[in-house]
Amino acid sequence: MGTAVAAGAAGLAVGVVGGMVAAEVVDEIGDFFEGDEEGDEEEE
């Protein structure tokens, strides 16, 4: 039972992190098409 709970928690964590990464990628793509990528590259 404990193993199943741990696996579920790990899966949830991966889902949250994956969602954050996907959102960041979409945001970067949006910036690229808007022509804002020049400013972003200097910041990073």
C-alpha positions in Angstrom: 0.0 0.0 0.0 2.8 2.4 0.9 4.6 1.7 -2.3 1.5 2.6 -4.4 1.1 5.9 -2.5 4.7 6.7 -3.1 4.4 5.9 -6.8 1.3 8.0 -7.0 3.1 11.0 -5.3 6.1 10.6 -7.6 3.8 10.5 -10.7 2.0 13.7 -9.5 5.3 15.5 -9.0 6.5 14.5 -12.5 3.2 15.7 -13.9 3.5 19.1 -12.2 7.1 19.6 -13.3 6.3 18.5 -16.8 3.4 20.9 -17.0 5.6 23.8 -15.8 8.3 22.9 -18.4 5.6 22.7 -21.2 4.2 26.1 -20.1 7.7 27.6 -20.3 8.3 26.1 -23.7 5.0 27.5 -25.0 5.8 30.9 -23.5 9.2 30.9 -25.2 7.6 29.9 -28.6 5.1 32.7 -28.1 7.9 35.2 -27.4 9.7 34.0 -30.5 6.8 34.6 -32.8 6.1 38.0 -31.2 9.7 39.0 -31.9 10.6 39.4 -28.3 13.3 36.8 -28.3 16.1 39.4 -28.7 15.5 40.7 -25.2 15.1 37.3 -23.6 18.5 36.1 -24.9 20.3 39.0 -23.2 18.6 38.3 -19.8 19.5 34.6 -19.7 
